[in-house]
Structures are given as C-alpha cells and as structure tokens.
Amino acid sequence: MNHKTEWDLSVYYKNENDPKIEKDIRTAEKACVSFERKYRNKDYTSTPKKLLGAMKDYESLVIAVSGAKASRYFYHRKDLNSEDNVAGAMLTKIDNRLTKTLNKLVFFDIDLSKIPVNKQKIFLSDKNLAPYAFYLKKIFENAKHMLSEKEEQLASLLSQTSSSMWVDGQEKLLNIQTLEFKGENIPVPKAMSILADLPKDERHLLGNKINQVLKSVSFFAESELNAVYNFKKVMDERRGFKTQYDSTLLSNHNDPKTIKILTDVVTKNFGISHRFYKLHAKLLKEKKLSVSDRSVKIGEIKKKFDYETSVKVVGDVFEKVGPVYKNIFDKIVNNSQVDVYPKKGKTGGAYCSGGYDVPTIILLNHTDDLRSLETLAHEMGHAVHTEIAKVQPVLYQDYSYSTAEVASTFFEQVTLSEIEDQFTNEEKIILLHNKIMGDISTIFRQIACFNFELELHNRIRAEGQLSKEDMAKLLRKHLESYLGEAFNVTDDDGYYFVSWSHIRRFFYVYTYAYGQLISRALFENWKKDKKYAEKIEKFLSLGGSMTPEEIFKKVGINVKDPKFFESGLKSIEKDIEKLEKLTK
C-alpha cells in the first residue's frame, strides 16, 4: 500500500481567501465578548450553583476558541514553506487579533483567584463542581501569583517586546550567520546539524568554526539574555515566586519537591555519564574528546527503512501493544495527516500537532534511515497520547510537559526492541551505544542544562547583568560537570549558550529527563507483563486531569521516591556495563 505523504490542509480551509477563516475568528471573538458581558462585574462566585453555571459557560467558550483553526492552518502552511509570506502575514494578523480578544477574559481567572480560602474548600468538595475541581484547584494554587487585571494585560503585551522579540531577534541573527566549509558558505544551523556525521578532522575544524561564529555574535545574546532574564526577575518578584523555576513547575503542575529530587539524584550520579564518555572515547580511539565528538556514532547502521517499510514496522509495533494504538496509527497514516519528506523551504525536524476539534497531524523529514523509523514511532506516540486524551473534557485534554514525552519515547523503545533481531552483532553494539548516548543526552545533559540555567538566573539577579565571557565560562563549568574527564572543554565551547534555545524557555528541560526515566519504567513493566498496556492506556486517557504525580501513581509509579529515579539511572549503568563487556 502506498500511503499519502503530504498534508491535506484543506481539512482546515481551502486557501487564505476561504470565508470560513474570518467566520471562525469572528465566532471566537463573539464568544469572548458574550462571555465578558455575561460575567464581568457579576456575581458568579457566591454559591456552588452560580459557579457551576459560569464554569459550564466557560467550557463552551474554550470549545469556541481552543482549536484556533485559523492560526494552526497558517502555522502549518509556514512550516511547509518558509517563503510563504502570505501565511506569515496572516499568522501575525490573526494572532494579534486573538491575543486582544483573549485578554478580555483575564478577569475570569482573577475573579476565581479572589475566592476566599473557606469558600474554595466548599467549591472543591461540591459534587456538582467535581468535573471542574482540578481546574479550580489549579486556579486557586496560582491565585497568590496573580496580578490585577490591568497588570496581567500589560504583562501579556510587554512580554512580546521585553522577551519574545529579543529571543526572535537572537534567532534571526543566528540563522543568517554562515561559515565557509569545504568551499561553500553554509548556515550555522546546518553546520551544527551535520557536525556529528563528519570525519574527525573535518568535525573538529567545523566545530571550531561554529564556536568562533557564536562567539562573534555573542554580544547580542549577552544583551538579549540580560534583558529577558531581568524581565523574568521583575515578573517573578511581582508575582511572588520564591525560585526562578516555580512558575514553570506551577504551569506543569509538578510538585517542586519531586523536581528537586529528580535534579539532585541525576546531578549526584553524573559519574554514570562520565563512565559512558570514557568508553565513548575508547571506542573512538581518542585519549581526549572535543565537545564536537559528543554525539559521534561508533559505526553506521546500513539497513534502510523507506517510508512504507517504516509504516509497516511501526504499525505492527502499535498493534502488538494494543488495538487502540493501531487504530489511531492507521487513521493518521491513511488520511493525509503525515507530511513525510524534506523539501525546499520546509521546516526541519519533526513534530506532532493536535487539539480540540482539529486533526492530529505529524511533520517528518524522512530520509530512509533508522533514525527516521524511530522518529515515526516517536511522533506517533505523541499522536496516540493526543487522541486518547480526547476522552477528557476540553479543559483537560492538554497534557503537561512533564507527561508529554513519555508515550513518544515508550513507543520508540518498543520499536527498537522489536526489530533488534534484524541487525548483525556489530550493529547491535552500535544500537546499544546509540541508545545509551541518547539516554545520557536526554537525562544528564538536560539536567546539566537545568543547573546552568539556574545559576545563570542567580548570577544575573545578584549582579544585575552578566558579560558574555562570564556566561561562556559558566556554561563551560556545567558542560564539564556531566561530560567528565574524557573531554577537553574550552572557554570557546561555552559560547554555545548563544544558540541554546532551551535556556530561553525557562527550565522546561527537566521534563525530558523526567519523561525519559518514566518511559523506561513503563517499558520495563510492559516487557514483564503485556497486560500493562492497559495501564499505559489509562495514563494516556487521563490527559491533564490530574497532576503528573497523581497520574503516574495510577500506573504504579511513585515519582516522589528518590529510589525510583535512582533505579532508572542504575538501569542505564547496566547498559553501559553490557557495552563495556561487548567491546573489550
């Protein structure tokens, strides 16, 4: 069977002139205006009955605006063709309209946040309000961090100029930088993407050139990060957040104690990462590694997986785990919901996008290699999570960053385990090495990034601003912390902060480590008992209706116990031991 390999965006609109676009935007605008008229400066928080009516209306309002079909349509068009100026202009125009419209609803959360504690308890225990209890609980927890309505509106508008535009400017500056390599000028992002696949001498040469370009434009990143971090400092202080990452944890519904346990346990076990990189250096026959050697593979998997083969392999995996997963998989691959191949102007990488009343779609850049197969499994994992979570009411269909990477990495692991027998012994060694390298990067590297980001915030808050040189030295320190003695890390390597987009999104990187360790646990449980797939489905079906800690407790995982994370890290160490024995 030959599957369609391009998106059919007509499920959204025919084209930019489709009258349904303006109709949908106006529907959202009218719904917001109507809600505002009905509830602004009105009594709807005095009794459970009145609040129930308001919550039902609010839920209907969210349904009217949550899909944001017009924004999604032009966003996806832009991703297919970066030179689609019509889509870019329309996207900006629509987003500005929706921002102004949604700002009119700020009063609702503020009103809810002002409900006295004694009434909060009454509302949370009311059986009729039970469907909205978790949503209300989140509002009440956030209440002490809410500003006045005018301040919230101002903060929303200022963030565009005080943060978003700075970050956008930094990205644009970086994207136009080129360097000379092998007789041609190539963009820096492309240079970074090919670095690990080059022979040693070329890799080191290009790595040094990348460092020099990053260093040459670090003056802008210095101003950008100082501005963005100081803006966050002001907002955190105004909202009463105690730590720099409290706002991120609150939005992800994570218990700060859990994340402190995670980051502490991983940091204390950086020795596991050091052990792997010593072996990595040995396998590359190097006494000392440069940072550009970090992601180098020790061999090549020559086996190819074209798209049709990948669909068959991954589809069989999803069927083995359970029919519900296979049904979703088939629906997506059979209905023009996957854009498969790279093309000029198309955005790189891969992602899954979905939401209420919009199709779940996947963007790939399939190149017939093993990584492309893994990526299909990964993004389909996101897809089944998104689709299964739709059993939840609209307020709970979006799931937290802390749970977002669990299903995706779980299906990635299952896929690799199911095809392992197709490879030679030599290739199995390469696969094991790649698996460990991925775990090290996802867990230890991201926590090192978290630690760097935290110290960077602390330094800027204490000193007012930080020089680009000091930023680079700070990153060097944290790179060395998880890379270990196998690497020769230089001050120039520290200028990677210029391009590290993660640190501009404030502390979310811990979610990668969190999700990976949970995913490993789910995989181990499923291997022991295939019926565990029912619990995995239960986890996926809960969407964002509980805290991550509560959701994982439902499937027998206690993330508040340091031993859980320690056992996950020990399993990685066992993989390293296995690789050491196989490569003696």
BELPE-V584213 format. One record per residue. N is the residue number from 1. SS is DSSP state (H for helix, E for strand, - for the rest). PHI is phi in whole degrees, -180 to 180 (none if undefined). Layout:
N_SS_PHI + N_SS_PHI
This chain:
1_-_none + 2_-_-96 + 3_-_-83 + 4_-_-67 + 5_-_-117 + 6_-_-131 + 7_-_-62 + 8_-_-109 + 9_H_-78 + 10_H_-68 + 11_H_-66 + 12_-_-90 + 13_-_-149 + 14_-_-66 + 15_-_-167 + 16_-_-67 + 17_-_-96 + 18_-_-60 + 19_H_-62 + 20_H_-66 + 21_H_-61 + 22_H_-63 + 23_H_-61 + 24_H_-65 + 25_H_-65 + 26_H_-64 + 27_H_-60 + 28_H_-63 + 29_H_-63 + 30_H_-65 + 31_H_-62 + 32_H_-67 + 33_H_-62 + 34_H_-61 + 35_H_-64 + 36_H_-61 + 37_H_-61 + 38_H_-75 + 39_H_-120 + 40_-_-63 + 41_-_60 + 42_-_-114 + 43_-_-88 + 44_-_-135 + 45_-_-120 + 46_-_-85 + 47_-_-137 + 48_H_-57 + 49_H_-64 + 50_H_-66 + 51_H_-65 + 52_H_-59 + 53_H_-61 + 54_H_-66 + 55_H_-66 + 56_H_-64 + 57_H_-67 + 58_H_-65 + 59_H_-62 + 60_H_-64 + 61_H_-63 + 62_H_-60 + 63_H_-61 + 64_H_-69 + 65_H_-117 + 66_H_-67 + 67_-_-64 + 68_-_45 + 69_H_-56 + 70_H_-63 + 71_H_-61 + 72_H_-61 + 73_H_-58 + 74_H_-75 + 75_H_-61 + 76_H_-70 + 77_H_-61 + 78_H_-63 + 79_H_-69 + 80_H_-78 + 81_-_-154 + 82_-_-62 + 83_-_-92 + 84_-_-76 + 85_H_-66 + 86_H_-62 + 87_H_-63 + 88_H_-62 + 89_H_-67 + 90_H_-65 + 91_H_-62 + 92_H_-61 + 93_H_-61 + 94_H_-67 + 95_H_-62 + 96_H_-64 + 97_H_-64 + 98_H_-68 + 99_H_-62 + 100_H_-62 + 101_H_-67 + 102_H_-68 + 103_H_-61 + 104_-_-69 + 105_-_-98 + 106_H_-57 + 107_H_-57 + 108_H_-64 + 109_H_-62 + 110_H_-66 + 111_H_-60 + 112_H_-64 + 113_H_-69 + 114_-_-87 + 115_-_-63 + 116_-_-59 + 117_H_-57 + 118_H_-64 + 119_H_-75 + 120_H_-55 + 121_H_-62 + 122_H_-64 + 123_H_-66 + 124_H_-70 + 125_H_-98 + 126_-_-74 + 127_H_-65 + 128_H_-71 + 129_H_-90 + 130_H_-52 + 131_H_-61 + 132_H_-110 + 133_H_-60 + 134_H_-66 + 135_H_-60 + 136_H_-64 + 137_H_-59 + 138_H_-63 + 139_H_-62 + 140_H_-65 + 141_H_-67 + 142_H_-84 + 143_H_-54 + 144_H_-70 + 145_H_-103 + 146_-_-79 + 147_-_-97 + 148_-_-68 + 149_H_-58 + 150_H_-64 + 151_H_-66 + 152_H_-64 + 153_H_-65 + 154_H_-65 + 155_H_-61 + 156_H_-62 + 157_H_-71 + 158_H_-67 + 159_H_-60 + 160_H_-65 + 161_H_-93 + 162_H_-90 + 163_H_-138 + 164_H_-57 + 165_H_-69 + 166_H_-62 + 167_H_-63 + 168_H_-61 + 169_H_-63 + 170_H_-63 + 171_H_-63 + 172_H_-64 + 173_H_-61 + 174_H_-68 + 175_H_-68 + 176_-_-92 + 177_-_-76 + 178_E_-128 + 179_E_-141 + 180_E_-85 + 181_E_-150 + 182_-_55 + 183_-_85 + 184_E_-139 + 185_E_-89 + 186_E_-124 + 187_E_-64 + 188_H_-58 + 189_H_-57 + 190_H_-67 + 191_H_-58 + 192_H_-64 + 193_H_-72 + 194_H_-99 + 195_H_-53 + 196_H_-68 + 197_H_-94 + 198_-_-89 + 199_-_-61 + 200_H_-49 + 201_H_-62 + 202_H_-67 + 203_H_-63 + 204_H_-66 + 205_H_-61 + 206_H_-67 + 207_H_-59 + 208_H_-65 + 209_H_-65 + 210_H_-61 + 211_H_-57 + 212_H_-67 + 213_H_-66 + 214_H_-60 + 215_H_-64 + 216_H_-69 + 217_-_-108 + 218_H_-68 + 219_H_-60 + 220_H_-73 + 221_H_-61 + 222_H_-60 + 223_H_-64 + 224_H_-60 + 225_H_-67 + 226_H_-61 + 227_H_-68 + 228_H_-65 + 229_H_-70 + 230_H_-70 + 231_H_-63 + 232_H_-63 + 233_H_-59 + 234_H_-60 + 235_H_-66 + 236_H_-62 + 237_H_-67 + 238_H_-63 + 239_H_-87 + 240_-_81 + 241_-_-78 + 242_-_-78 + 243_-_-119 + 244_-_-65 + 245_-_-105 + 246_H_-58 + 247_H_-66 + 248_H_-66 + 249_H_-63 + 250_H_-65 + 251_H_-68 + 252_-_-92 + 253_-_62 + 254_-_-93 + 255_-_-74 + 256_H_-54 + 257_H_-63 + 258_H_-63 + 259_H_-71 + 260_H_-64 + 261_H_-61 + 262_H_-58 + 263_H_-66 + 264_H_-66 + 265_H_-63 + 266_H_-66 + 267_H_-61 + 268_H_-64 + 269_-_-108 + 270_H_-58 + 271_H_-59 + 272_H_-64 + 273_H_-63 + 274_H_-58 + 275_H_-61 + 276_H_-64 + 277_H_-70 + 278_H_-62 + 279_H_-67 + 280_H_-57 + 281_H_-64 + 282_H_-60 + 283_H_-69 + 284_-_-88 + 285_-_60 + 286_-_-123 + 287_-_-74 + 288_-_-135 + 289_E_-100 + 290_-_-93 + 291_H_-60 + 292_H_-68 + 293_H_-90 + 294_-_-57 + 295_-_-107 + 296_-_-72 + 297_-_-83 + 298_-_-90 + 299_-_-177 + 300_-_-114 + 301_-_-87 + 302_-_-81 + 303_-_-60 + 304_-_-105 + 305_-_-132 + 306_-_-66 + 307_H_-61 + 308_H_-64 + 309_H_-64 + 310_H_-62 + 311_H_-60 + 312_H_-65 + 313_H_-62 + 314_H_-68 + 315_H_-59 + 316_H_-64 + 317_H_-63 + 318_H_-62 + 319_H_-67 + 320_H_-65 + 321_H_-69 + 322_-_170 + 323_H_-61 + 324_H_-61 + 325_H_-72 + 326_H_-66 + 327_H_-61 + 328_H_-66 + 329_H_-57 + 330_H_-61 + 331_H_-59 + 332_H_-73 + 333_H_-75 + 334_H_-96 + 335_-_-126 + 336_-_54 + 337_-_-107 + 338_E_-127 + 339_E_-101 + 340_E_-92 + 341_E_-103 + 342_-_-66 + 343_-_-154 + 344_-_-59 + 345_-_88 + 346_-_-77 + 347_-_-64 + 348_-_-80 + 349_-_76 + 350_-_-155 + 351_E_-160 + 352_E_-121 + 353_E_-133 + 354_E_-165 + 355_E_174 + 356_-_-62 + 357_-_62 + 358_E_-133 + 359_E_-69 + 360_E_-82 + 361_E_-124 + 362_E_-127 + 363_E_-107 + 364_E_-124 + 365_E_-134 + 366_E_-70 + 367_-_-126 + 368_-_68 + 369_-_-103 + 370_H_-61 + 371_H_-61 + 372_H_-65 + 373_H_-62 + 374_H_-61 + 375_H_-64 + 376_H_-60 + 377_H_-62 + 378_H_-62 + 379_H_-69 + 380_H_-67 + 381_H_-62 + 382_H_-60 + 383_H_-63 + 384_H_-68 + 385_H_-62 + 386_H_-62 + 387_H_-71 + 388_H_-67 + 389_H_-67 + 390_H_-71 + 391_H_-71 + 392_-_-79 + 393_-_-58 + 394_H_-56 + 395_H_-67 + 396_H_-119 + 397_-_-76 + 398_-_-74 + 399_-_-105 + 400_-_-69 + 401_H_-55 + 402_H_-70 + 403_H_-110 + 404_H_-64 + 405_-_-95 + 406_H_-74 + 407_H_-63 + 408_H_-62 + 409_H_-75 + 410_H_-61 + 411_H_-68 + 412_H_-63 + 413_H_-64 + 414_H_-62 + 415_H_-59 + 416_H_-64 + 417_H_-67 + 418_H_-76 + 419_H_-105 + 420_H_-56 + 421_H_-68 + 422_H_-77 + 423_-_-108 + 424_-_-72 + 425_H_-59 + 426_H_-62 + 427_H_-68 + 428_H_-64 + 429_H_-64 + 430_H_-62 + 431_H_-63 + 432_H_-64 + 433_H_-60 + 434_H_-64 + 435_H_-62 + 436_H_-64 + 437_H_-59 + 438_H_-65 + 439_H_-63 + 440_H_-61 + 441_H_-67 + 442_H_-71 + 443_H_-100 + 444_H_-73 + 445_H_-62 + 446_H_-69 + 447_H_-71 + 448_H_-62 + 449_H_-64 + 450_H_-58 + 451_H_-63 + 452_H_-62 + 453_H_-60 + 454_H_-63 + 455_H_-68 + 456_H_-63 + 457_H_-60 + 458_H_-60 + 459_H_-65 + 460_H_-65 + 461_H_-68 + 462_H_-78 + 463_H_-104 + 464_-_91 + 465_-_-159 + 466_-_-131 + 467_-_-75 + 468_H_-61 + 469_H_-66 + 470_H_-69 + 471_H_-61 + 472_H_-65 + 473_H_-64 + 474_H_-65 + 475_H_-66 + 476_H_-55 + 477_H_-59 + 478_H_-78 + 479_H_-65 + 480_H_-63 + 481_H_-62 + 482_H_-105 + 483_H_-79 + 484_-_83 + 485_-_-72 + 486_-_-69 + 487_E_-110 + 488_-_-103 + 489_-_-92 + 490_-_-106 + 491_-_-61 + 492_H_-64 + 493_H_-61 + 494_H_-66 + 495_H_-75 + 496_H_-62 + 497_H_-58 + 498_H_-60 + 499_-_-106 + 500_-_-75 + 501_H_-65 + 502_H_-54 + 503_H_-74 + 504_H_-94 + 505_-_-113 + 506_-_60 + 507_-_69 + 508_-_-71 + 509_-_-61 + 510_H_-61 + 511_H_-64 + 512_H_-64 + 513_H_-65 + 514_H_-58 + 515_H_-65 + 516_H_-65 + 517_H_-68 + 518_H_-70 + 519_H_-59 + 520_H_-60 + 521_H_-66 + 522_H_-61 + 523_H_-63 + 524_H_-63 + 525_H_-66 + 526_H_-67 + 527_H_-61 + 528_H_-74 + 529_-_-148 + 530_H_-63 + 531_H_-69 + 532_H_-62 + 533_H_-58 + 534_H_-66 + 535_H_-70 + 536_H_-63 + 537_H_-61 + 538_H_-60 + 539_H_-57 + 540_H_-66 + 541_H_-71 + 542_-_-78 + 543_-_52 + 544_-_-114 + 545_-_-86 + 546_-_-144 + 547_-_-71 + 548_H_-55 + 549_H_-60 + 550_H_-69 + 551_H_-62 + 552_H_-71 + 553_H_-62 + 554_H_-63 + 555_-_-110 + 556_-_82 + 557_-_-117 + 558_-_-106 + 559_-_-80 + 560_-_-89 + 561_-_-100 + 562_H_-54 + 563_H_-63 + 564_H_-62 + 565_H_-68 + 566_H_-61 + 567_H_-66 + 568_H_-63 + 569_H_-69 + 570_H_-64 + 571_H_-68 + 572_H_-67 + 573_H_-62 + 574_H_-63 + 575_H_-62 + 576_H_-64 + 577_H_-58 + 578_H_-62 + 579_H_-66 + 580_H_-60 + 581_H_-67 + 582_H_-70 + 583_-_-112 + 584_-_-64
